[in-house]
């Protein structure tokens, strides 16, 4: 079953198709051969949330002062607060206006109590955004949720080429709602939160059951379908980008998991970029890796522990064939000369004394991808030289995606 053809998706390449079967459910394939280094998608998050956690070093309190709450991009020298609450920062007048129309009109006078909702704060924000997309009408949101449950749509079901189309936001929203899984979520009583806003208080009095159900749906989506968004660092020598928040990506959420993925995801200026990690033949499925490390560095039993929350038993090639990790010394070597060359490159990339600039990283990413494409053979995978090449490519793309603040 294919869902590709007359519809237009401006942020993904035109060779991708949606398929469905009993084993994988919904999944994405390519209808032409792809090479390592090919860019398949540049997707903006539909829902996004700036995270600040005083007890978590990953999301420091300074995020609040360094990143726009609407677009999550930094503007260190010129962030301006909301004139009403003085607690929310924006990078421009447009972002302030957009945020107010989407969610801040509901949050502005309840910011002091929202943190009390804990992990549900993002799900509540998603409810506010959804309500705004439906013109503040619970009736419209109910109808949208009904259509989503009835049709189970994805972004492949809509024409998204016209950015000015008024229905685009609702179509995206239906695609997001359909991602919900049967994950157990206990929704707290949020009535006291809604009492601080006249419109929300009225909605809660008449539609409490639906609102709680909707927030539960948003929480289900958040648990399994949100990806981290990282921002640039003030320190040009800092090898890590700062964690900014989380975002939902309608296309990326359609990629199934494998412990030996053939695509990688990196965040560039708040957008998710999907890049081919090793050659993919026409007709093959695209596979992402849901956990921090693939089989390269983690044994099967550790990977399965990390996948427990996703409610499936991984049957990928790495799990079924017990692929050894890179540190075990058990990976096959098919070409010793190539291996020695790649090992040298890998050591250089890992050497903290050698600075890898963004321009160098771009050039090396192209070079390593070309060599991988020339040496890759499906029946020899995984071999040590190809796996190391993949790691070199990932390192280069991550470095190339990093940007820094520069001062005159």
C-alpha positions as CSV (number, residue, x, y, z in Angstrom):
1,X,0.0,0.0,0.0
2,X,1.5,3.3,-1.0
3,X,0.4,6.8,0.0
4,X,2.5,8.8,-2.4
5,X,1.6,10.6,-5.6
6,X,-0.6,13.7,-6.0
7,X,0.2,15.2,-2.6
8,X,3.1,17.6,-2.1
9,X,5.4,17.7,0.9
10,X,7.8,20.7,0.7
11,X,10.1,19.6,3.5
12,X,10.9,16.0,2.3
13,X,12.4,14.6,-0.9
14,X,9.9,13.2,-3.5
15,X,11.2,9.6,-3.4
16,X,9.7,8.7,0.0
17,X,6.4,6.8,0.3
18,X,4.3,5.7,3.2
19,X,3.5,1.9,3.4
20,X,1.6,-0.2,5.9
21,X,1.7,-3.9,6.9
22,X,0.9,-6.0,10.0
23,X,4.5,-6.3,11.2
24,X,5.6,-2.6,11.0
25,X,2.3,-0.7,10.9
26,X,3.0,2.6,9.2
27,X,6.5,3.0,7.8
28,X,8.4,4.9,5.2
29,X,10.3,3.6,2.1
30,X,12.3,5.1,-0.7
31,X,11.4,4.4,-4.3
32,X,14.9,5.0,-5.6
33,X,18.4,4.2,-4.4
34,X,19.9,6.5,-1.8
35,X,23.5,7.2,-1.0
36,X,25.2,8.0,2.4
37,X,25.1,11.7,2.9
38,X,21.8,12.3,1.1
39,X,19.5,14.7,2.9
40,X,16.0,13.4,3.0
41,X,14.0,15.9,5.1
42,X,14.3,19.3,6.8
43,X,11.3,19.4,9.1
44,X,10.2,22.1,11.5
45,X,8.6,21.0,14.8
46,X,4.9,21.4,15.0
47,X,4.7,21.5,18.8
48,X,7.7,22.9,20.5
49,X,8.5,23.7,24.1
50,X,11.4,25.6,25.8
51,X,12.5,23.6,28.8
52,X,13.9,25.1,32.0
53,X,14.6,22.8,35.0
54,X,16.5,24.2,38.0
55,X,17.3,20.7,39.1
56,X,18.5,19.4,35.7
57,X,21.9,20.6,34.3
58,X,20.8,19.6,30.8
59,X,18.1,22.3,30.7
60,X,19.5,25.2,32.8
61,X,17.5,28.1,34.1
62,X,19.4,30.4,31.7
63,X,17.5,28.9,28.8
64,X,14.7,31.2,29.8
65,X,16.9,34.3,29.2
66,X,18.8,33.0,26.1
67,X,16.1,31.5,23.9
68,X,12.8,32.7,22.4
69,X,9.9,30.9,23.9
70,X,8.2,30.7,20.5
71,X,10.8,29.8,18.0
72,X,13.4,28.4,20.5
73,X,16.2,30.3,18.6
74,X,18.7,32.4,20.5
75,X,19.0,36.1,20.5
76,X,21.4,36.7,23.3
77,X,21.7,40.4,22.8
78,X,18.1,41.5,22.2
79,X,15.4,39.3,23.8
80,X,12.4,41.2,25.0
81,X,9.9,40.2,27.6
82,X,6.1,40.1,27.3
83,X,4.9,43.5,28.4
84,X,2.0,42.0,30.4
85,X,3.7,39.2,32.5
86,X,7.4,40.2,32.1
87,X,8.2,36.5,32.5
88,X,8.3,35.3,28.9
89,X,11.0,36.2,26.4
90,X,10.8,36.7,22.7
91,X,13.3,37.4,19.9
92,X,11.0,39.6,17.8
93,X,7.7,41.3,17.7
94,X,6.5,38.7,15.2
95,X,7.4,35.9,17.6
96,X,5.6,37.6,20.4
97,X,2.5,38.1,18.3
98,X,2.6,34.5,17.0
99,X,3.1,33.1,20.5
100,X,0.2,35.2,21.9
101,X,-2.1,33.9,19.2
102,X,-1.1,30.3,19.8
103,X,-0.6,29.8,23.5
104,X,0.6,32.8,25.5
105,X,-2.9,34.4,25.7
106,X,-3.8,31.4,27.9
107,X,-0.5,31.1,29.7
108,X,0.3,34.8,30.4
109,X,-1.5,35.1,33.8
110,X,-0.9,31.5,35.0
111,X,2.8,31.2,34.6
112,X,3.3,31.1,38.3
113,X,1.2,27.9,38.7
114,X,2.0,26.1,35.4
115,X,5.3,24.6,36.8
116,X,3.2,22.8,39.4
117,X,1.9,20.5,36.7
118,X,5.4,19.0,36.3
119,X,5.8,16.8,33.3
120,X,2.3,17.7,32.0
121,X,3.3,21.3,31.4
122,X,4.2,20.5,27.8
123,X,1.0,18.6,27.2
124,X,-1.1,21.5,28.6
125,X,0.8,23.8,26.2
126,X,-0.1,21.5,23.3
127,X,-3.7,21.7,24.3
128,X,-3.6,25.5,24.3
129,X,-2.0,25.4,20.8
130,X,-4.6,22.9,19.6
131,X,-7.4,25.0,21.0
132,X,-6.1,28.2,19.2
133,X,-5.8,26.3,15.9
134,X,-9.5,25.5,16.4
135,X,-10.3,29.1,17.0
136,X,-10.8,28.6,20.7
137,X,-13.6,26.2,20.1
138,X,-13.8,22.8,21.9
139,X,-16.5,21.8,19.4
140,X,-14.0,22.2,16.5
141,X,-11.2,20.4,18.4
142,X,-13.6,17.5,19.2
143,X,-14.4,17.3,15.5
144,X,-10.8,17.4,14.5
145,X,-9.9,14.6,17.0
146,X,-12.9,12.5,15.8
147,X,-11.6,12.9,12.2
148,X,-8.1,11.9,13.2
149,X,-9.3,8.8,15.0
150,X,-11.5,7.9,12.1
151,X,-9.0,8.4,9.3
152,X,-5.7,7.8,11.2
153,X,-4.0,10.3,8.8
154,X,-0.3,11.2,8.4
155,X,1.3,14.1,6.6
156,X,1.3,12.0,3.5
157,X,-2.4,12.4,3.3
158,X,-2.4,16.2,2.8
159,X,-1.2,18.7,0.3
160,X,1.1,20.9,2.4
161,X,2.8,22.9,-0.5
162,X,0.8,26.1,0.1
163,X,2.1,27.6,3.3
164,X,-0.8,30.1,3.3
165,X,-3.4,27.4,3.3
166,X,-5.6,27.9,6.3
167,X,-6.2,24.2,6.7
168,X,-2.5,23.3,7.0
169,X,-2.3,23.7,10.7
170,X,-5.4,21.6,11.2
171,X,-4.0,18.9,8.9
172,X,-0.7,18.9,10.8
173,X,-2.6,18.7,14.0
174,X,-4.7,15.7,12.9
175,X,-1.4,14.0,11.8
176,X,0.0,14.6,15.3
177,X,-3.1,13.4,17.1
178,X,-3.0,10.1,15.2
179,X,0.5,9.3,16.6
180,X,-0.9,8.5,20.1
181,X,-0.1,5.1,21.4
182,X,-1.8,3.1,24.1
183,X,0.6,4.3,26.7
184,X,-0.7,4.3,30.3
185,X,-0.9,7.9,31.5
186,X,-2.6,9.1,34.6
187,X,-3.9,12.7,34.1
188,X,-3.9,14.9,37.1
189,X,-6.7,17.3,38.1
190,X,-5.9,20.6,36.4
191,X,-9.0,22.5,37.3
192,X,-7.2,24.9,39.6
193,X,-4.9,25.9,36.7
194,X,-7.8,26.8,34.4
195,X,-9.5,28.9,37.1
196,X,-7.1,31.7,36.4
197,X,-8.3,32.4,32.9
198,X,-12.0,33.3,32.1
199,X,-12.3,31.3,28.8
200,X,-10.4,28.3,30.2
201,X,-12.5,28.3,33.3
202,X,-15.7,28.2,31.3
203,X,-14.4,25.4,29.1
204,X,-13.3,23.4,32.1
205,X,-16.8,23.7,33.7
206,X,-18.5,22.2,30.6
207,X,-15.8,20.1,28.9
208,X,-13.6,18.8,31.7
209,X,-13.8,15.2,30.6
210,X,-12.8,15.9,27.0
211,X,-10.0,18.3,28.1
212,X,-8.5,15.7,30.4
213,X,-8.8,13.1,27.6
214,X,-7.1,15.4,25.2
215,X,-4.2,16.2,27.6
216,X,-3.8,12.5,28.1
217,X,-3.5,12.1,24.3
218,X,-0.9,14.9,24.1
219,X,1.1,13.2,26.9
220,X,1.1,9.9,25.1
221,X,2.5,11.6,22.0
222,X,5.1,13.4,24.0
223,X,6.4,10.3,25.6
224,X,7.3,8.5,22.4
225,X,7.3,11.1,19.6
226,X,9.0,14.2,20.9
227,X,12.7,14.8,20.1
228,X,15.2,17.1,21.8
229,X,16.1,20.4,20.3
230,X,19.6,21.8,20.8
231,X,20.9,25.3,20.4
232,X,24.2,26.8,19.6
233,X,27.0,27.4,22.2
234,X,28.6,30.6,23.3
235,X,31.9,28.7,23.4
236,X,33.4,27.9,20.0
237,X,35.5,25.1,21.6
238,X,32.5,23.5,23.3
239,X,31.9,20.1,21.6
240,X,28.3,20.0,22.9
241,X,25.4,22.1,21.9
242,X,23.1,23.3,24.7
243,X,19.8,21.5,25.3
244,X,17.0,23.9,24.6
245,X,13.7,22.0,24.6
246,X,11.6,19.4,22.9
247,X,9.6,19.4,19.6
248,X,7.2,17.1,17.7
249,X,7.9,16.2,14.1
250,X,5.1,14.6,12.1
251,X,7.4,13.0,9.4
252,X,10.2,11.9,11.7
253,X,7.7,10.2,13.9
254,X,6.9,7.8,11.0
255,X,10.4,6.3,11.0
256,X,10.6,2.9,12.7
257,X,13.4,1.9,15.0
258,X,16.4,-0.2,14.2
259,X,19.6,-0.8,16.3
260,X,21.5,-0.6,13.0
261,X,19.8,2.5,11.5
262,X,20.3,3.6,7.9
263,X,19.4,7.3,8.6
264,X,20.4,9.8,11.3
265,X,18.7,12.8,12.7
266,X,20.4,16.1,13.6
267,X,19.0,19.4,14.7
268,X,20.0,22.5,12.7
269,X,18.6,25.9,13.8
270,X,15.6,24.2,15.5
271,X,14.8,22.0,12.4
272,X,15.2,18.2,12.2
273,X,17.4,17.1,9.3
274,X,17.2,13.5,8.2
275,X,20.4,12.2,6.5
276,X,21.2,8.9,5.0
277,X,23.8,7.1,7.0
278,X,24.6,4.2,4.7
279,X,23.3,3.2,1.2
280,X,19.6,2.3,1.0
281,X,18.1,0.5,-2.1
282,X,14.9,1.4,-3.8
283,X,12.0,-0.4,-2.0
284,X,13.8,-0.5,1.4
285,X,12.5,0.9,4.6
286,X,14.1,3.9,6.4
287,X,15.2,3.1,9.9
288,X,16.0,5.5,12.7
289,X,17.5,4.7,16.1
290,X,15.3,5.7,19.1
291,X,17.9,5.2,21.8
292,X,21.2,7.1,22.4
293,X,23.5,4.5,20.9
294,X,22.9,1.8,18.3
295,X,24.7,-1.6,18.3
296,X,28.0,0.3,17.7
297,X,28.5,0.8,21.4
298,X,25.7,-1.2,23.3
299,X,25.0,-4.9,23.6
300,X,21.6,-6.3,22.8
301,X,20.5,-6.7,26.4
302,X,21.2,-3.0,27.2
303,X,19.5,-1.8,24.1
304,X,16.3,-3.8,24.9
305,X,16.2,-2.3,28.4
306,X,16.2,1.2,26.9
307,X,13.4,0.3,24.4
308,X,11.0,-1.0,27.1
309,X,9.0,2.3,27.1
310,X,8.3,1.8,23.4
311,X,6.3,-1.4,23.9
312,X,7.9,-3.5,21.2
313,X,10.5,-6.2,21.0
314,X,13.2,-5.1,18.5
315,X,13.7,-7.6,15.7
316,X,16.1,-5.5,13.6
317,X,19.1,-7.0,11.8
318,X,21.4,-6.1,14.7
319,X,19.2,-7.9,17.3
320,X,18.3,-10.9,15.2
321,X,21.9,-11.5,14.0
322,X,23.6,-10.5,17.3
323,X,25.8,-7.9,15.7
324,X,28.9,-7.3,17.9
325,X,29.7,-3.8,19.1
326,X,32.7,-1.8,17.9
327,X,34.5,-2.2,21.3
328,X,34.3,-6.0,21.3
329,X,36.9,-6.6,18.6
330,X,34.6,-9.1,17.0
331,X,33.5,-7.1,14.0
332,X,34.6,-8.6,10.7
333,X,37.3,-6.9,8.6
334,X,36.9,-7.0,4.9
335,X,39.6,-4.7,3.7
336,X,42.6,-4.1,6.0
337,X,44.0,-1.3,4.0
338,X,40.7,0.6,4.1
339,X,40.4,-0.1,7.8
340,X,43.8,1.3,8.6
341,X,43.0,4.5,6.7
342,X,39.6,4.9,8.4
343,X,41.0,4.1,11.9
344,X,43.5,7.0,11.4
345,X,40.6,9.4,10.5
346,X,38.5,8.2,13.4
347,X,41.4,8.8,15.9
348,X,41.9,12.3,14.5
349,X,38.2,13.1,14.9
350,X,38.3,11.9,18.5
351,X,41.5,13.8,19.4
352,X,40.5,16.8,21.6
353,X,43.8,18.6,20.7
354,X,42.8,18.8,17.0
355,X,40.0,21.4,16.3
356,X,37.5,20.4,13.7
357,X,36.0,23.5,12.2
358,X,32.6,23.7,10.7
359,X,34.0,24.1,7.1
360,X,36.4,21.2,7.6
361,X,33.6,19.1,8.9
362,X,31.4,19.8,5.8
363,X,34.3,18.8,3.5
364,X,35.1,15.6,5.5
365,X,31.4,14.6,5.7
366,X,31.3,14.7,1.8
367,X,34.7,12.8,1.6
368,X,33.8,10.1,4.0
369,X,30.3,9.6,2.5
370,X,31.8,9.2,-0.9
371,X,34.3,6.5,0.4
372,X,31.5,4.7,2.3
373,X,29.3,4.6,-0.8
374,X,32.2,3.1,-2.8
375,X,33.1,0.5,-0.3
376,X,29.7,-0.5,1.1
377,X,28.4,-4.0,0.3
378,X,25.1,-5.1,1.8
379,X,26.3,-8.8,2.3
380,X,29.4,-7.6,4.2
381,X,27.6,-5.4,6.7
382,X,28.5,-4.8,9.4
383,X,32.3,-4.8,8.9
384,X,34.6,-2.7,11.1
385,X,35.8,-0.3,8.4
386,X,32.2,0.6,7.3
387,X,31.0,1.1,10.9
388,X,33.9,3.3,11.7
389,X,33.2,5.3,8.5
390,X,29.6,5.8,9.7
391,X,30.8,7.1,13.0
392,X,33.2,9.5,11.2
393,X,30.3,10.7,9.1
394,X,28.0,11.2,12.1
395,X,30.7,13.2,13.9
396,X,31.3,15.4,10.9
397,X,27.6,16.2,10.3
398,X,27.1,17.0,14.0
399,X,30.0,19.4,13.9
400,X,28.9,20.9,10.7
401,X,25.5,21.5,12.2
402,X,26.9,23.4,15.1
403,X,26.9,27.2,15.0
404,X,28.3,29.7,17.4
405,X,27.5,33.2,18.6
406,X,30.2,35.6,17.4
407,X,30.7,39.1,18.6
408,X,32.2,42.0,16.6
